[in-house]
Protein backbone atom coordinates (compact mmCIF):
# COMPACT_ATOMS: atom_id res chain seq x y z
CA UNK A 1 0.00 0.00 0.00
CA UNK A 2 1.41 3.43 -0.97
CA UNK A 3 1.74 6.41 1.37
CA UNK A 4 -1.17 8.26 -0.31
CA UNK A 5 -3.50 5.23 0.04
CA UNK A 6 -2.56 4.81 3.69
CA UNK A 7 -3.30 8.49 4.42
CA UNK A 8 -6.70 8.22 2.71
CA UNK A 9 -7.58 5.10 4.75
CA UNK A 10 -6.72 6.88 8.00
CA UNK A 11 -8.72 9.92 6.92
CA UNK A 12 -11.88 7.96 6.02
CA UNK A 13 -11.75 5.29 8.75
CA UNK A 14 -13.88 7.27 11.30
CA UNK A 15 -16.55 7.87 8.66
CA UNK A 16 -16.58 4.19 7.71
CA UNK A 17 -16.89 3.10 11.33
CA UNK A 18 -19.78 5.52 11.90
CA UNK A 19 -21.60 4.24 8.83
CA UNK A 20 -21.19 0.62 9.95
CA UNK A 21 -22.46 1.49 13.42
CA UNK A 22 -25.55 3.15 11.98
CA UNK A 23 -26.26 0.16 9.75
CA UNK A 24 -25.88 -2.23 12.66
CA UNK A 25 -28.20 -0.12 14.78
CA UNK A 26 -30.86 -0.17 12.07
CA UNK A 27 -30.80 -3.95 11.88
CA UNK A 28 -31.13 -4.26 15.65
CA UNK A 29 -34.31 -2.21 15.83
CA UNK A 30 -37.41 -4.41 16.34
CA UNK A 31 -40.06 -4.36 13.66
CA UNK A 32 -43.14 -2.63 15.09
CA UNK A 33 -45.59 -4.96 13.31
CA UNK A 34 -43.70 -8.20 13.88
CA UNK A 35 -45.19 -10.95 16.13
CA UNK A 36 -43.80 -10.97 19.65
CA UNK A 37 -42.93 -13.93 21.86
CA UNK A 38 -45.76 -14.80 24.26
CA UNK A 39 -44.92 -14.05 27.90
CA UNK A 40 -47.27 -15.76 30.34
CA UNK A 41 -46.91 -13.02 32.96
CA UNK A 42 -48.76 -10.61 30.66
CA UNK A 43 -51.94 -12.71 30.53
CA UNK A 44 -54.58 -13.50 33.13
CA UNK A 45 -55.29 -17.16 32.29
CA UNK A 46 -52.94 -20.15 31.96
CA UNK A 47 -52.95 -23.85 31.19
CA UNK A 48 -50.93 -25.95 33.66
CA UNK A 49 -50.18 -29.59 32.91
CA UNK A 50 -48.70 -31.94 35.57
CA UNK A 51 -44.95 -31.47 35.88
CA UNK A 52 -45.09 -27.80 34.81
CA UNK A 53 -44.66 -25.05 37.38
CA UNK A 54 -45.73 -21.45 36.75
CA UNK A 55 -42.98 -18.90 37.20
CA UNK A 56 -42.74 -17.46 40.72
CA UNK A 57 -45.10 -14.54 41.07
CA UNK A 58 -47.40 -15.57 38.21
CA UNK A 59 -50.67 -13.86 39.06
CA UNK A 60 -53.03 -15.46 36.55
CA UNK A 61 -56.63 -15.18 37.76
CA UNK A 62 -57.86 -18.25 35.86
CA UNK A 63 -56.06 -21.61 35.81
CA UNK A 64 -56.90 -24.59 33.59
CA UNK A 65 -55.48 -27.69 35.32
CA UNK A 66 -55.18 -31.08 33.61
CA UNK A 67 -56.65 -33.71 35.92
CA UNK A 68 -56.33 -36.77 33.70
CA UNK A 69 -56.85 -38.46 30.34
CA UNK A 70 -59.33 -40.82 28.74
CA UNK A 71 -56.97 -42.76 26.52
CA UNK A 72 -57.59 -44.63 23.30
CA UNK A 73 -56.23 -47.99 24.49
CA UNK A 74 -58.25 -50.53 26.47
CA UNK A 75 -61.48 -49.87 28.30
CA UNK A 76 -62.46 -46.22 28.64
CA UNK A 77 -61.41 -44.85 32.04
CA UNK A 78 -60.05 -41.70 33.61
CA UNK A 79 -56.29 -42.01 34.01
CA UNK A 80 -55.50 -39.47 36.71
CA UNK A 81 -52.24 -37.60 36.18
CA UNK A 82 -52.30 -35.19 39.10
CA UNK A 83 -51.31 -36.22 42.60
CA UNK A 84 -53.69 -35.03 45.27
CA UNK A 85 -56.18 -32.18 45.08
CA UNK A 86 -55.02 -28.69 44.05
CA UNK A 87 -55.67 -25.76 46.35
CA UNK A 88 -55.65 -22.40 44.58
CA UNK A 89 -57.45 -19.81 46.71
CA UNK A 90 -58.22 -16.56 45.00
CA UNK A 91 -58.19 -18.05 41.51
CA UNK A 92 -60.83 -19.51 39.23
CA UNK A 93 -60.06 -23.15 38.38
CA UNK A 94 -61.10 -25.31 35.44
CA UNK A 95 -60.69 -29.10 35.72
CA UNK A 96 -59.43 -30.33 32.34
CA UNK A 97 -59.81 -33.84 30.95
CA UNK A 98 -57.80 -34.73 27.84
CA UNK A 99 -59.85 -37.15 25.74
CA UNK A 100 -58.72 -39.42 22.91
CA UNK A 101 -62.13 -41.10 22.64
CA UNK A 102 -65.77 -40.30 23.34
CA UNK A 103 -67.22 -43.72 24.22
CA UNK A 104 -67.13 -42.96 27.94
CA UNK A 105 -68.72 -45.47 30.30
CA UNK A 106 -70.50 -44.78 33.58
CA UNK A 107 -67.31 -45.31 35.59
CA UNK A 108 -65.55 -42.61 33.54
CA UNK A 109 -68.30 -40.07 34.15
CA UNK A 110 -68.44 -40.97 37.84
CA UNK A 111 -64.67 -40.51 38.28
CA UNK A 112 -64.72 -37.07 36.64
CA UNK A 113 -67.73 -35.89 38.63
CA UNK A 114 -66.08 -37.15 41.82
CA UNK A 115 -62.93 -35.15 41.09
CA UNK A 116 -64.98 -32.02 40.43
CA UNK A 117 -66.65 -32.45 43.82
CA UNK A 118 -63.31 -33.03 45.60
CA UNK A 119 -61.67 -30.00 43.98
CA UNK A 120 -64.58 -27.79 44.97
CA UNK A 121 -64.71 -29.11 48.55
CA UNK A 122 -60.99 -28.29 48.88
CA UNK A 123 -61.93 -24.61 48.73
CA UNK A 124 -61.28 -23.92 45.06
CA UNK A 125 -63.50 -21.57 43.06
CA UNK A 126 -64.37 -24.15 40.43
CA UNK A 127 -65.62 -22.80 37.11
CA UNK A 128 -66.36 -26.24 35.72
CA UNK A 129 -65.11 -28.93 33.36
CA UNK A 130 -63.16 -28.55 30.15
CA UNK A 131 -62.91 -31.40 27.62
CA UNK A 132 -59.73 -31.25 25.55
CA UNK A 133 -60.60 -33.27 22.44
CA UNK A 134 -59.46 -32.73 18.85
CA UNK A 135 -62.76 -33.01 17.04
CA UNK A 136 -62.43 -33.14 13.26
CA UNK A 137 -64.21 -30.41 11.31
CA UNK A 138 -66.60 -32.93 9.77
CA UNK A 139 -67.23 -34.60 13.12
CA UNK A 140 -68.73 -31.70 15.02
CA UNK A 141 -72.26 -33.19 14.90
CA UNK A 142 -71.20 -36.35 16.71
CA UNK A 143 -69.17 -34.37 19.19
CA UNK A 144 -72.17 -32.13 19.87
CA UNK A 145 -74.29 -35.18 20.78
CA UNK A 146 -71.62 -36.36 23.21
CA UNK A 147 -71.47 -32.91 24.81
CA UNK A 148 -75.26 -32.70 25.13
CA UNK A 149 -75.22 -35.92 27.14
CA UNK A 150 -72.29 -34.69 29.24
CA UNK A 151 -74.07 -31.40 29.95
CA UNK A 152 -77.09 -33.29 31.33
CA UNK A 153 -74.83 -35.15 33.76
CA UNK A 154 -72.96 -32.04 34.89
CA UNK A 155 -74.51 -30.09 37.79
CA UNK A 156 -75.77 -26.72 36.60
CA UNK A 157 -73.45 -24.78 38.93
CA UNK A 158 -70.50 -25.86 36.76
CA UNK A 159 -69.80 -24.62 33.27
CA UNK A 160 -68.76 -26.75 30.31
CA UNK A 161 -65.78 -25.72 28.18
CA UNK A 162 -64.10 -27.40 25.23
CA UNK A 163 -61.00 -26.84 23.17
CA UNK A 164 -61.37 -26.23 19.45
CA UNK A 165 -59.13 -26.42 16.41
CA UNK A 166 -58.81 -23.29 14.31
CA UNK A 167 -59.94 -25.23 11.25
CA UNK A 168 -63.38 -26.22 12.49
CA UNK A 169 -63.75 -22.97 14.38
CA UNK A 170 -63.40 -21.17 11.03
CA UNK A 171 -64.91 -23.73 8.63
CA UNK A 172 -67.37 -25.69 10.77
CA UNK A 173 -70.95 -26.12 9.64
CA UNK A 174 -73.00 -23.15 10.98
CA UNK A 175 -75.85 -25.39 12.15
CA UNK A 176 -73.46 -27.68 14.02
CA UNK A 177 -71.78 -24.70 15.66
CA UNK A 178 -75.17 -23.30 16.63
CA UNK A 179 -75.95 -26.62 18.28
CA UNK A 180 -72.73 -26.40 20.27
CA UNK A 181 -73.62 -22.86 21.34
CA UNK A 182 -76.75 -24.20 23.06
CA UNK A 183 -74.72 -26.76 25.01
CA UNK A 184 -71.35 -25.33 26.02
CA UNK A 185 -70.24 -22.15 27.73
CA UNK A 186 -66.98 -21.51 25.88
CA UNK A 187 -64.50 -22.77 23.29
CA UNK A 188 -60.77 -22.28 23.74
CA UNK A 189 -59.33 -22.09 20.22
CA UNK A 190 -55.83 -23.57 19.99
CA UNK A 191 -53.31 -21.68 17.85
CA UNK A 192 -50.27 -23.92 18.32
CA UNK A 193 -48.77 -27.36 17.82
CA UNK A 194 -46.20 -28.54 20.36
CA UNK A 195 -44.07 -25.45 21.11
CA UNK A 196 -44.81 -23.45 17.97
CA UNK A 197 -47.58 -21.13 16.81
CA UNK A 198 -49.32 -22.46 13.70
CA UNK A 199 -48.37 -20.32 10.67
CA UNK A 200 -51.17 -18.45 8.93
CA UNK A 201 -53.40 -18.21 11.97
CA UNK A 202 -54.54 -14.76 10.80
CA UNK A 203 -56.41 -16.37 7.89
CA UNK A 204 -58.39 -18.63 10.21
CA UNK A 205 -59.50 -15.80 12.47
CA UNK A 206 -60.51 -13.70 9.46
CA UNK A 207 -63.20 -16.36 8.80
CA UNK A 208 -64.56 -16.34 12.36
CA UNK A 209 -66.58 -13.14 12.11
CA UNK A 210 -69.86 -14.98 12.73
CA UNK A 211 -68.58 -17.55 15.22
CA UNK A 212 -71.56 -17.98 17.60
CA UNK A 213 -69.89 -19.26 20.79
CA UNK A 214 -67.97 -17.34 23.47
CA UNK A 215 -64.32 -18.15 22.92
CA UNK A 216 -60.84 -17.65 24.28
CA UNK A 217 -57.65 -18.00 22.26
CA UNK A 218 -54.96 -20.38 23.51
CA UNK A 219 -51.37 -19.26 22.93
CA UNK A 220 -48.22 -21.26 23.58
CA UNK A 221 -45.63 -19.78 25.92
CA UNK A 222 -42.75 -18.36 23.89
CA UNK A 223 -44.66 -18.70 20.60
CA UNK A 224 -44.87 -15.85 18.09
CA UNK A 225 -48.16 -13.94 18.27
CA UNK A 226 -49.65 -10.77 16.86
CA UNK A 227 -53.35 -10.31 17.47
CA UNK A 228 -55.47 -10.16 14.29
CA UNK A 229 -57.16 -6.74 14.01
CA UNK A 230 -60.67 -8.20 14.16
CA UNK A 231 -60.16 -10.10 17.39
CA UNK A 232 -60.61 -7.35 19.98
CA UNK A 233 -63.87 -6.26 18.30
CA UNK A 234 -65.36 -9.75 18.08
CA UNK A 235 -68.49 -9.88 20.30
CA UNK A 236 -67.69 -13.44 21.44
CA UNK A 237 -63.99 -12.95 22.25
CA UNK A 238 -63.29 -13.47 25.96
CA UNK A 239 -59.49 -13.20 26.13
CA UNK A 240 -56.48 -15.49 26.08
CA UNK A 241 -55.11 -18.59 27.80
CA UNK A 242 -51.35 -19.28 27.74
CA UNK A 243 -50.19 -22.90 27.64
CA UNK A 244 -47.17 -23.12 29.93
CA UNK A 245 -44.22 -25.22 28.80
CA UNK A 246 -41.78 -27.31 30.77
CA UNK A 247 -38.12 -26.55 30.03
CA UNK A 248 -36.90 -28.49 27.00
CA UNK A 249 -35.36 -31.83 27.87
CA UNK A 250 -37.68 -32.39 30.84
N, C-alpha and C positions, 0 to 999 in steps of 0.2 A: 504494500500500500504506500503511495507517495505521500509527501508532506502535506500537499494541498488537500488530498482526500481525507487524511487524518484530521486536519483542522475542520473540514466541513462536518465530519462525523461528530466531533466534539461539540461543534456549534449547534447541530440539530438534535443531539441526543435528548435534551430536556423536553423539546417539543414532541419527539417520538414517544417518550415515556408518558407524557401527559395524555397523548392521544390514546395510547394503549389502556391507560387507567380509565379513561372515559368510556371506552368500548367495553371493558370488563364490567364497569359499573352498570351499564345499560343491560347487559346480559343477566346480571344478578337481580334486577328488579322483577318482582312477581307480576304476572299478568293479572290485571284486575278482574277479568272475566273467566279465569281458569278455575276448574274445580279445586276445592281445598280438601285436605285430609280430615276425616271425621274425628273429632275429639269428644269423647263421651261426656266429659265434664260440662260441655256446653248445652247438653240436652237434659230434659227432665224425666225421661223414661229409658229403661235399659232392659235387655235380655241377659239373664245370668244362668249359664249352664253349670252343672256340677263340675268342680275342679277349677272354676274360674272365679277369681276374686276381684271385685271392683277396686279401683285405685283408692287409697286412703283419702277420706274427705269427699268422696263422691256423694252428692246430695240429691240424686234422682228421687223424684216424688213417687214414681210408679215403677214397680219391679215385676218383670215377667220371669218366674222361676220354673225351670224344668223339673217336674216331679218324677216322671218316668216315661216309658215307651211301651207301645203295643206293637210288638215286632211281627214280621212276616212269618217267621218260622214257627212250627208247632201250633199248639192250641192258643187261641187268643187269650192274653192275660196282660195285666199291668206289671211291667218289670220296673220296679222302683230303683231310681238312680241316686236319690238324695238320702243321706243318712239323717235320721231324726226329723224334727219339725222345725221349720224356720221361724224366727221371731224377729219381725221387722216393725217395731212400733213407729208410728208417725209416717208410714209409707203405705201406699195402696199396692196390694199384691195380687197378681194373677197366677193361678196354678196352671202350668202348661203340661200337656200330654202330647208327646210326639208319636204320631200314628203312621204305621206302614200298611195298615189294613183297616177295613171298616166293619168286618163281621164280628163285632164285639159280642161276647156272651154276658149272661147276667153277673157272673163273677167279676168281669172286667168293669162293668158299670158300678157294681157295689164297691170295689176297691177304690175307684176314683172318687165316688161320693163320700166314702169314709175319709179319704185324705183331705177333701175339702172341709169336712166337719172338723177334723183334727187341727188343721191350719187355722181355722177361724177360732176355735176354742183356745188356741195358744195366744190369743190376743191380737192377731193380725187383722188389719182392715182388708178383707178379702173381696176383691171385685168380682171374681168368678173364675170360670174355666176357659182356657184357650186350647183349641185343638190345632196342632201343627201337622197338617196333612197336605201333600202336594197333589191337589186334585187337578186332573187334566182338564183343559178347556172344554172338551166335548163331554166331560163327565160330571159337569156341575149339577145336572138334574139328579143323578144318583146320590151325589154328595148332599144335596139339599134334603132328600128324603131321610138320610141318616141323621142329619142335624135336626130335623123336625122331631124325630123320635128322641134324640138326646135332650132337646129343649123340654120335652114333656117330663123327662125324668129329673131334670135339674130344678131344684127349688127356686121359686121366683125371685128370691132376694139376691141371687147370683146371676151375673150376666154371662153371655156366651160369646166368645171371640174365636175367630179363626185366622189362620195365615192364608195369604193368597199370592199366587204367582202374577207377575205383571202381565203375562200373556192373556190369562183368562179375565183378569181385571179389566183389560183394555178391549178384548175381543169376545168376551163371553156373551152368550145369548141374552138379550135384554129381559125376556120373560123368566129365564132361570135366575138371573141376578135379582129380579124383583121378588122372586120366591125366597131367595136367601134373605133379602131385606126384611121380610116378615118374620124371620126366625132368629137371626143373630143380631148382636148389638154392635159389632165392629168387625172389620177386616184389617189385618196388618199386612200391607203389601210389601213383599220382599224384593229388594233391589240388588241382591248380591248372590254370588256363589262362592262358597268357601271364604277366602279372605279378600275377595275382589268385587268391586262394584261391576254390575253387568253393563257392558258398553251399549250405548244407544237408548238408555232408559228414558231420555227426553221424549223419544217418539212414542213410547208406551203411554206416558202421562198425557201427551197431547190428545190421545184418544179416549181419555177418561172424563171428558167434560160432563157426561150425563150419568156417571157412576152413581147408583142410587143408595149406597150403603155408607154409613160413617166409616172412615178409614184413617189409619195411621200409616206412615211410611217407615219401614225398617231399613236402617243403614248399618253397614258393617264398620266397626271401629278401625280407623286408619284408612278406610276406603275413600276414593275420590268422589266428591259430591258437590254439585251446584244445583240449587233448587230450580226446577222449571218455573217460568214466570206465572203459569196458570195456577200453580199449586196453592199459594196463599189465599187466592180468591175463590177456591173451590168450596162450595157450601158444605161438603161432607168431610173436608180435611180436618183432622183432629190432632195433628202434630206428628212427632217422630218417636221411634224407639231405636236405640243403638244396641246392636249385638256385640257384646264384649268378647274379646278373643283371649285365649291363653297364650303366653309367650310361645313362639315357634320352638319346636323340639320337645314340648311338654304334652 
